[in-house]
């Protein structure tokens, strides 16, 4: 294992052994490259730099108590990436290719996978798809580069089970009605930065956004979906501007399995 104090991990970048890279051009994906350098060459006129033609995913690998290594529902992340790519009009990898690259990057960086005993620690995978051909016009990129990155991380905010204070954003939106909120594109996160920075200055860890059309219903946090437990009911918002969360979808299934009522509603 890498020489890391696993108990002090935060949700931040750590250099690992390799990243994976492949590019779609001339109608096909290039062979997957394993690179030891985290830096990549990118054309200065790439669509990702000028028009935010970029989408990404986030999932985790864990060591089990039995010593086995597990990825959490990578096929669902592959399908969501394809959905985001379709929205942007760029090519995305197949589900099989996506999952194979997830497995490969974990194997190549196994020394950075935290031990089972450390609560909240995992190897975070960041599949990233960017438009890379040079362009000036506002249009979908014809060439796209897919990167599979990873980094050991701790909890996103606070400790693994620590409560945090958040603030409701009443004057700022992370997405527009009928906009890109339901897709995991980089522009959504750029739109959340100003209000998030204001929240941090006020001492809050995260921002909870309201629906952008009426400001009367809860939408989601800057980094995750929202759910609440009321009595024996699991409640989570229904909105066209919310990212379909794989974690939330999984928790809904768990809640139903435990005999709870599940409500997805405004």
Residue frames relative to the residue before (quaternion, step in Angstrom):
aa qw qx qy qz dx dy dz
X 1.0000 0.0000 0.0000 0.0000 0.00 0.00 0.00
X 0.5831 -0.5701 0.4453 0.3697 3.55 -1.24 0.49
X 0.5137 -0.6419 0.4773 0.3101 3.55 -1.21 0.57
X 0.2922 0.7529 -0.5136 0.2897 3.55 0.34 1.33
X 0.3665 -0.6697 0.5903 0.2622 3.56 -1.12 0.69
X 0.2833 -0.8180 0.4786 0.1468 3.56 0.02 1.32
X 0.6381 0.5549 -0.3341 0.4162 3.60 1.09 -0.58
X 0.7182 0.4241 -0.2448 0.4944 3.59 1.24 -0.33
X 0.3419 0.7542 -0.4961 0.2611 3.57 1.21 0.34
X 0.1199 -0.7451 0.6499 0.0897 3.54 -1.14 0.75
X 0.5756 -0.5470 0.4385 0.4210 3.57 -1.24 -0.02
X 0.4054 0.6968 -0.4705 0.3589 3.54 0.26 1.32
X 0.6512 -0.5504 0.3769 0.3619 3.55 -1.31 0.34
X 0.0200 0.7460 -0.6655 0.0154 3.53 -1.11 0.87
X 0.4534 -0.6801 0.5013 0.2838 3.58 -0.84 0.94
X 0.1192 -0.7846 0.6064 0.0505 3.56 -0.89 0.99
X 0.7505 -0.4041 0.2631 0.4519 3.58 -1.25 -0.11
X 0.8383 -0.0234 0.0970 0.5359 3.57 0.72 -1.09
X 0.1528 -0.6912 0.6809 0.1880 3.47 -1.47 0.13
X 0.3352 -0.7339 0.5532 0.2074 3.58 -1.22 0.44
X 0.0523 -0.8145 0.5772 -0.0269 3.56 -1.05 0.81
X 0.1157 0.7524 -0.6446 0.0714 3.55 -1.10 0.82
X 0.2084 -0.7941 0.5643 0.0868 3.58 -1.10 0.70
X 0.3018 -0.7304 0.5853 0.1814 3.54 -1.03 0.86
X 0.2750 0.7339 -0.5854 0.2075 3.56 -0.62 1.14
X 0.8163 0.1698 -0.1769 0.5229 3.54 -1.15 0.71
X 0.7228 -0.4973 0.2404 0.4153 3.56 1.01 0.84
X 0.7714 0.2701 -0.1713 0.5502 3.63 1.18 0.16
X 0.4926 -0.6315 0.5111 0.3118 3.54 -1.32 0.42
X 0.4397 -0.6675 0.5312 0.2809 3.57 -1.04 0.76
X 0.6406 -0.5010 0.3823 0.4387 3.64 -1.18 0.34
X 0.5289 -0.6410 0.4561 0.3184 3.58 -1.04 0.81
X 0.1982 -0.7756 0.5920 0.0927 3.57 -0.84 1.05
X 0.2320 -0.7276 0.6273 0.1526 3.54 -1.14 0.72
X 0.0706 -0.8353 0.5445 -0.0288 3.57 -0.46 1.25
X 0.3480 -0.7390 0.5386 0.2066 3.57 -0.97 0.83
X 0.6507 0.4701 -0.2999 0.5154 3.57 1.30 -0.30
X 0.3879 -0.7384 0.5062 0.2189 3.59 -0.77 1.02
X 0.5994 0.5568 -0.3609 0.4477 3.59 1.23 -0.32
X 0.1087 -0.7816 0.6111 0.0627 3.57 -1.08 0.77
X 0.4686 -0.6336 0.5280 0.3164 3.56 -1.22 0.50
X 0.0217 0.7990 -0.5977 0.0627 3.55 -0.86 1.00
X 0.4793 -0.6740 0.4809 0.2910 3.57 -0.85 0.99
X 0.5292 -0.6566 0.4363 0.3137 3.58 -0.97 0.85
X 0.7092 0.4186 -0.2518 0.5084 3.59 1.22 -0.44
X 0.3060 0.7743 -0.5039 0.2301 3.61 1.22 0.33
X 0.5716 -0.6366 0.4090 0.3174 3.55 -1.00 0.89
X 0.5902 0.5892 -0.3648 0.4140 3.58 1.12 -0.63
X 0.6912 0.4917 -0.2772 0.4512 3.59 1.05 -0.76
X 0.7667 0.3940 -0.1940 0.4682 3.58 0.99 -0.78
X 0.8290 0.1939 -0.0582 0.5214 3.57 0.96 -0.84
X 0.4908 -0.6984 0.4125 0.3181 3.60 1.24 0.48
X 0.2808 0.7366 -0.5586 0.2578 3.59 0.97 0.84
X 0.4290 0.6729 -0.4470 0.4042 3.53 0.32 1.34
X 0.0730 0.7606 -0.6443 0.0327 3.54 -1.09 0.76
X 0.1009 -0.8112 0.5758 0.0179 3.56 -1.17 0.45
X 0.2651 -0.7342 0.5992 0.1780 3.51 -1.38 0.07
X 0.1388 -0.7696 0.6128 0.1131 3.55 -1.31 0.12
X 0.1785 0.7647 -0.6032 0.1394 3.56 -0.82 1.00
X 0.3511 -0.7706 0.5074 0.1594 3.56 -1.22 0.34
X 0.2512 -0.7083 0.6368 0.1726 3.50 -1.33 0.54
X 0.1126 -0.8046 0.5827 0.0167 3.57 -0.99 0.89
X 0.3617 -0.6441 0.6151 0.2754 3.53 -1.31 0.43
X 0.3181 -0.7552 0.5426 0.1846 3.56 -0.87 0.94
X 0.6672 -0.4846 0.3792 0.4198 3.54 -1.28 0.25
X 0.6841 0.4797 -0.2679 0.4797 3.56 1.20 -0.64
X 0.6032 -0.5903 0.3450 0.4106 3.57 1.30 0.12
X 0.5550 0.6090 -0.3945 0.4068 3.57 1.24 -0.25
X 0.3376 -0.7175 0.5742 0.2037 3.56 -1.23 0.58
X 0.0544 -0.8266 0.5597 -0.0243 3.55 -0.80 1.04
X 0.2648 -0.7058 0.6354 0.1670 3.51 -1.22 0.73
X 0.3717 -0.7390 0.5168 0.2204 3.58 -1.00 0.79
X 0.8534 -0.2498 0.1098 0.4442 3.55 -0.45 1.35
X 0.0624 0.8485 -0.5237 0.0440 3.64 0.80 0.92
X 0.5803 0.5904 -0.3832 0.4097 3.60 1.10 -0.58
X 0.6383 0.5214 -0.3281 0.4615 3.58 1.06 -0.71
X 0.6364 0.5085 -0.3303 0.4767 3.59 1.04 -0.70
X 0.6172 0.5448 -0.3396 0.4549 3.58 1.05 -0.78
X 0.6785 0.4852 -0.2938 0.4668 3.58 0.93 -0.89
X 0.6578 0.5002 -0.3212 0.4626 3.58 1.00 -0.72
X 0.6140 0.5300 -0.3471 0.4708 3.59 1.09 -0.67
X 0.6335 0.5250 -0.3284 0.4640 3.58 0.99 -0.82
X 0.6437 0.5241 -0.3142 0.4607 3.57 1.02 -0.82
X 0.6592 0.4929 -0.3036 0.4798 3.60 0.97 -0.84
X 0.6522 0.5217 -0.3125 0.4525 3.57 0.97 -0.88
X 0.6273 0.5313 -0.3301 0.4638 3.57 1.03 -0.77
X 0.6240 0.5391 -0.3279 0.4609 3.56 1.04 -0.77
X 0.7139 0.4290 -0.2376 0.4999 3.57 1.05 -0.82
X 0.4285 -0.7238 0.4420 0.3116 3.57 1.25 -0.34
X 0.5696 0.5684 -0.3987 0.4398 3.58 1.11 0.69
X 0.5928 -0.5925 0.4206 0.3474 3.56 -1.27 0.43
X 0.1397 -0.7765 0.6108 0.0673 3.57 -1.08 0.82
X 0.5654 -0.5944 0.4343 0.3721 3.62 -1.14 0.46
X 0.5782 -0.5602 0.4588 0.3761 3.54 -1.26 0.40
X 0.6542 -0.4934 0.3833 0.4262 3.57 -1.26 0.29
X 0.6493 0.5248 -0.3170 0.4501 3.59 0.92 -0.87
X 0.6681 0.4935 -0.2980 0.4703 3.58 0.91 -0.91
X 0.6298 0.5426 -0.3221 0.4529 3.56 0.99 -0.86
X 0.7047 0.4612 -0.2691 0.4672 3.58 0.77 -1.05
X 0.6319 0.5334 -0.3352 0.4514 3.61 0.98 -0.79
X 0.6769 0.4754 -0.2973 0.4768 3.58 0.98 -0.80
X 0.5734 0.5562 -0.3749 0.4705 3.60 1.15 -0.54
X 0.6778 0.4885 -0.2882 0.4678 3.56 0.86 -0.98
X 0.6625 0.5229 -0.3114 0.4367 3.58 0.92 -0.90
X 0.6873 0.4774 -0.3076 0.4528 3.60 0.87 -0.91
X 0.6142 0.5265 -0.3548 0.4687 3.62 1.09 -0.58
X 0.6594 0.5122 -0.3093 0.4552 3.59 0.91 -0.89
X 0.7029 0.4708 -0.2743 0.4571 3.57 0.92 -0.89
X 0.7653 0.2988 -0.1644 0.5459 3.59 1.22 -0.42
X 0.1811 0.8450 -0.4847 0.1354 3.54 1.21 0.62
X 0.5973 0.5828 -0.3591 0.4180 3.59 1.16 -0.58
X 0.7044 0.4504 -0.2536 0.4865 3.59 1.23 -0.41
X 0.4934 0.6242 -0.4452 0.4108 3.57 1.27 0.26
X 0.4102 -0.7495 0.4556 0.2499 3.63 -0.44 1.17
X 0.5644 -0.5970 0.4434 0.3584 3.60 -1.17 0.52
X 0.6660 -0.5330 0.3613 0.3766 3.55 -1.22 0.58
X 0.6632 0.5711 -0.3074 0.3735 3.57 0.96 -0.90
X 0.6507 0.5187 -0.3268 0.4480 3.61 1.15 -0.43
X 0.3368 -0.7757 0.5027 0.1791 3.57 -0.37 1.25
X 0.8307 0.2479 -0.1825 0.4638 3.55 -0.97 0.89
X 0.6220 0.5501 -0.3405 0.4410 3.59 1.25 -0.21
X 0.0929 0.7873 -0.6027 0.0910 3.56 -1.07 0.75
X 0.4388 -0.6117 0.5554 0.3533 3.54 -1.33 -0.06
X 0.2293 -0.7989 0.5481 0.0938 3.54 -0.45 1.27
X 0.1892 -0.7712 0.6004 0.0947 3.57 -0.91 0.96
X 0.0987 -0.7949 0.5983 0.0198 3.56 -0.94 0.96
X 0.1031 -0.7810 0.6153 0.0287 3.61 -0.03 1.28
X 0.0341 -0.8227 0.5653 -0.0488 3.59 -0.75 1.07
X 0.0896 -0.7965 0.5979 0.0066 3.57 -0.88 1.01
X 0.0162 0.8285 -0.5553 0.0699 3.58 -0.60 1.15
X 0.4536 -0.6511 0.5353 0.2894 3.56 -1.18 0.63
X 0.1017 -0.8758 0.4718 -0.0089 3.58 -0.52 1.16
X 0.5634 0.5938 -0.4320 0.3787 3.64 1.09 -0.21
X 0.5444 -0.6179 0.4403 0.3576 3.63 -1.07 0.62
X 0.1369 0.7901 -0.5838 0.1270 3.58 -0.91 0.92
X 0.2505 -0.7439 0.5970 0.1654 3.54 -1.27 0.50
X 0.6706 0.4966 -0.3032 0.4601 3.57 1.00 -0.75
X 0.4852 -0.6327 0.5139 0.3165 3.54 -1.22 0.55
X 0.3761 0.6870 -0.5322 0.3215 3.54 -0.21 1.33
X 0.6371 -0.5259 0.3882 0.4085 3.58 -1.22 0.36
X 0.5011 -0.6585 0.4747 0.2998 3.58 -1.05 0.78
X 0.3992 -0.7109 0.5304 0.2322 3.56 -1.06 0.78
X 0.7437 0.2918 -0.1661 0.5781 3.57 1.23 -0.48
X 0.0098 -0.8056 0.5923 -0.0064 3.58 -0.91 0.87
X 0.2344 -0.7615 0.5919 0.1219 3.55 -1.11 0.76
X 0.1857 -0.7819 0.5909 0.0706 3.54 -0.88 1.03
X 0.0974 -0.7945 0.5994 0.0032 3.54 -0.80 1.11
X 0.1380 -0.7511 0.6377 0.1006 3.57 -1.09 0.72
X 0.0279 -0.8207 0.5668 -0.0655 3.54 -0.39 1.32
X 0.0366 -0.7996 0.5974 0.0498 3.59 -1.21 0.29
X 0.0188 0.7779 -0.6275 0.0263 3.52 -1.28 0.50
X 0.4393 -0.6617 0.5193 0.3154 3.63 -0.98 0.68
X 0.0150 -0.8224 0.5673 -0.0393 3.58 -0.87 0.95
X 0.3430 -0.6676 0.6103 0.2533 3.48 -1.42 0.24
X 0.7888 -0.2653 0.2102 0.5130 3.59 -1.14 -0.58
X 0.5781 -0.6115 0.4174 0.3429 3.57 -1.14 0.70
X 0.7753 -0.0298 0.0187 0.6307 3.59 0.95 -0.87
X 0.8245 0.1665 -0.1373 0.5232 3.56 -1.02 0.80
X 0.6697 -0.4357 0.3725 0.4721 3.55 -1.22 -0.50
X 0.7582 -0.4067 0.2517 0.4432 3.55 -1.29 0.13
X 0.8130 0.1465 -0.0622 0.5601 3.61 1.00 -0.78
X 0.4266 0.7143 -0.4592 0.3115 3.60 1.19 0.41
X 0.4208 -0.6710 0.5461 0.2729 3.56 -1.05 0.77
X 0.1225 -0.7856 0.6025 0.0691 3.58 -1.14 0.64
X 0.4476 -0.6630 0.5303 0.2810 3.56 -1.23 0.52
X 0.0491 -0.7827 0.6203 0.0108 3.56 -0.95 0.93
X 0.2953 -0.7506 0.5673 0.1662 3.55 -1.25 0.39
X 0.4128 -0.6875 0.5385 0.2587 3.58 -1.08 0.73
X 0.2966 -0.7435 0.5744 0.1712 3.57 -0.87 0.98
X 0.1022 -0.8232 0.5579 0.0270 3.57 -0.46 1.20
X 0.7525 0.3715 -0.1939 0.5081 3.59 1.22 -0.36
X 0.7280 0.3580 -0.2199 0.5418 3.59 1.28 0.02
X 0.1901 -0.7673 0.6034 0.1049 3.56 -1.19 0.66
X 0.3527 -0.7093 0.5622 0.2376 3.56 -1.20 0.54
X 0.7877 0.0842 -0.0451 0.6086 3.59 1.25 -0.32
X 0.4498 -0.6833 0.5109 0.2641 3.55 -1.26 0.48
X 0.5973 -0.5209 0.4367 0.4256 3.60 -1.18 0.36
X 0.8294 0.0978 -0.1217 0.5364 3.58 -0.89 0.95
X 0.5039 0.6613 -0.4119 0.3731 3.59 1.20 0.50
X 0.7752 -0.3875 0.2752 0.4161 3.56 -1.19 -0.64
X 0.3425 0.7993 -0.4545 0.1927 3.60 1.27 0.12
X 0.6947 0.4752 -0.2735 0.4656 3.58 1.12 -0.62
X 0.6716 0.4381 -0.2931 0.5207 3.59 1.29 0.19
X 0.4250 -0.7159 0.4950 0.2488 3.57 -1.05 0.77
X 0.2197 0.7731 -0.5498 0.2275 3.53 0.43 1.30
X 0.6293 -0.6002 0.3518 0.3463 3.54 -1.08 0.77
X 0.6001 0.6039 -0.3588 0.3827 3.58 1.07 -0.71
X 0.5888 0.5751 -0.3713 0.4298 3.60 1.09 -0.62
X 0.6968 0.4758 -0.2719 0.4628 3.55 0.95 -0.88
X 0.5883 0.5463 -0.3623 0.4736 3.57 1.14 -0.60
X 0.6704 0.5093 -0.2906 0.4547 3.59 1.01 -0.83
X 0.6728 0.4923 -0.3031 0.4617 3.59 1.19 -0.36
X 0.5249 0.7015 -0.3948 0.2766 3.60 1.18 -0.43
X 0.6466 0.5312 -0.3482 0.4225 3.59 0.87 -0.84
X 0.7054 0.4485 -0.2720 0.4767 3.59 0.79 -1.00
X 0.6202 0.5343 -0.3467 0.4579 3.59 1.08 -0.65
X 0.6503 0.5060 -0.3160 0.4703 3.58 0.99 -0.80
X 0.6146 0.5289 -0.3383 0.4776 3.59 1.07 -0.73
X 0.6494 0.5234 -0.3111 0.4556 3.57 0.96 -0.90
X 0.6487 0.5154 -0.3165 0.4619 3.58 0.95 -0.88
X 0.6439 0.5241 -0.3230 0.4543 3.58 0.99 -0.81
X 0.6944 0.4546 -0.2589 0.4942 3.57 1.17 -0.63
X 0.6027 -0.6126 0.3335 0.3875 3.58 1.30 0.06
X 0.5521 0.6033 -0.4000 0.4138 3.60 1.23 0.29
X 0.4816 -0.6977 0.4639 0.2570 3.55 -1.13 0.70
X 0.8151 0.0417 0.0287 0.5771 3.59 1.06 -0.67
X 0.3761 -0.7093 0.5572 0.2122 3.53 -1.38 0.27
X 0.1841 -0.7500 0.6253 0.1123 3.55 -1.04 0.83
X 0.2176 -0.8121 0.5341 0.0891 3.56 -0.57 1.20
X 0.3675 -0.6992 0.5716 0.2223 3.52 -1.22 0.63
X 0.6569 -0.4897 0.3583 0.4476 3.58 -1.21 0.30
X 0.4841 -0.7241 0.4089 0.2723 3.61 -0.76 1.00
X 0.6245 0.5695 -0.3466 0.4068 3.61 1.17 -0.42
X 0.8451 0.1488 -0.0332 0.5124 3.58 0.78 -1.01
X 0.2908 -0.7791 0.4961 0.2496 3.61 1.23 -0.40
X 0.5580 0.6134 -0.3901 0.4003 3.61 1.09 0.64
X 0.7394 0.3309 -0.2073 0.5485 3.61 1.25 -0.25
X 0.5263 -0.6137 0.4864 0.3315 3.55 -1.22 0.53
X 0.2257 -0.7601 0.5950 0.1316 3.57 -1.02 0.86
X 0.6692 -0.4458 0.3271 0.4964 3.60 0.12 -1.24
X 0.6019 -0.5438 0.4381 0.3875 3.55 -1.34 0.11
X 0.6684 -0.4825 0.3739 0.4250 3.57 -1.29 0.13
X 0.8089 0.2624 -0.1141 0.5137 3.61 1.11 -0.58
X 0.8138 0.1294 -0.0465 0.5646 3.60 1.19 -0.13
X 0.6079 -0.5261 0.4484 0.3907 3.54 -1.34 0.21
X 0.3813 -0.6860 0.5701 0.2430 3.55 -1.37 0.24
X 0.1159 0.7554 -0.6449 0.0059 3.56 -1.15 0.61
X 0.1608 -0.7767 0.6027 0.0872 3.54 -1.24 0.46
X 0.2761 -0.7165 0.6120 0.1895 3.56 -1.22 0.54
X 0.0369 0.7823 -0.6186 0.0635 3.57 -0.70 1.12
X 0.7964 -0.0590 -0.0136 0.6017 3.56 -0.28 1.27
X 0.7452 -0.3176 0.2714 0.5197 3.57 -0.65 -1.14
X 0.5703 0.6037 -0.3649 0.4208 3.57 1.20 0.55
X 0.2600 -0.7216 0.6266 0.1382 3.52 -1.04 0.96
X 0.0402 -0.8277 0.5587 -0.0344 3.59 -0.49 1.21
X 0.0792 0.7796 -0.6173 0.0701 3.57 -0.90 0.95
X 0.5649 -0.6576 0.3774 0.3254 3.60 -0.94 0.84
X 0.2329 -0.7099 0.6448 0.1614 3.51 -1.32 0.53
X 0.2404 0.7650 -0.5511 0.2310 3.55 -0.56 1.19
X 0.4707 -0.6824 0.4852 0.2779 3.57 -1.07 0.70
X 0.6862 0.4607 -0.2899 0.4824 3.61 1.23 -0.13
X 0.5505 0.5894 -0.3944 0.4405 3.58 1.27 0.39
X 0.4593 -0.6596 0.5182 0.2923 3.57 -1.04 0.78
X 0.4316 -0.6844 0.5128 0.2870 3.63 -0.83 0.90
X 0.1983 -0.8253 0.5236 0.0734 3.58 -0.28 1.29
X 0.4103 -0.7048 0.5273 0.2383 3.56 -0.86 0.99
X 0.6189 0.5323 -0.3364 0.4695 3.58 1.09 -0.70
X 0.6729 0.4947 -0.2961 0.4634 3.57 0.87 -0.95
X 0.6285 0.5323 -0.3238 0.4656 3.58 0.99 -0.85
X 0.6627 0.5019 -0.2956 0.4707 3.59 1.01 -0.83
X 0.6594 0.5069 -0.3067 0.4628 3.57 0.99 -0.85
X 0.5964 0.5508 -0.3612 0.4587 3.59 1.08 -0.64
X 0.6570 0.5030 -0.3062 0.4707 3.57 0.98 -0.85
X 0.6430 0.5147 -0.3174 0.4700 3.58 1.01 -0.83
X 0.6487 0.5266 -0.3184 0.4477 3.59 0.93 -0.93
X 0.6584 0.4977 -0.3072 0.4737 3.59 0.95 -0.88
X 0.6405 0.5321 -0.3187 0.4528 3.57 1.02 -0.83
X 0.6875 0.4683 -0.2661 0.4870 3.58 1.13 -0.69
X 0.5922 -0.6138 0.3467 0.3904 3.58 1.28 0.12
X 0.4736 0.6656 -0.4495 0.3615 3.57 1.21 0.32
X 0.4615 -0.6114 0.5491 0.3343 3.54 -1.26 0.38
X 0.1856 -0.7842 0.5852 0.0906 3.58 -0.99 0.85
X 0.0390 -0.7987 0.6003 -0.0153 3.57 -0.73 1.10
X 0.0279 -0.7379 0.6741 0.0170 3.55 -0.93 0.99
X 0.2709 0.7619 -0.5189 0.2773 3.54 -0.24 1.33
X 0.6305 -0.4861 0.4057 0.4490 3.61 -1.22 0.16
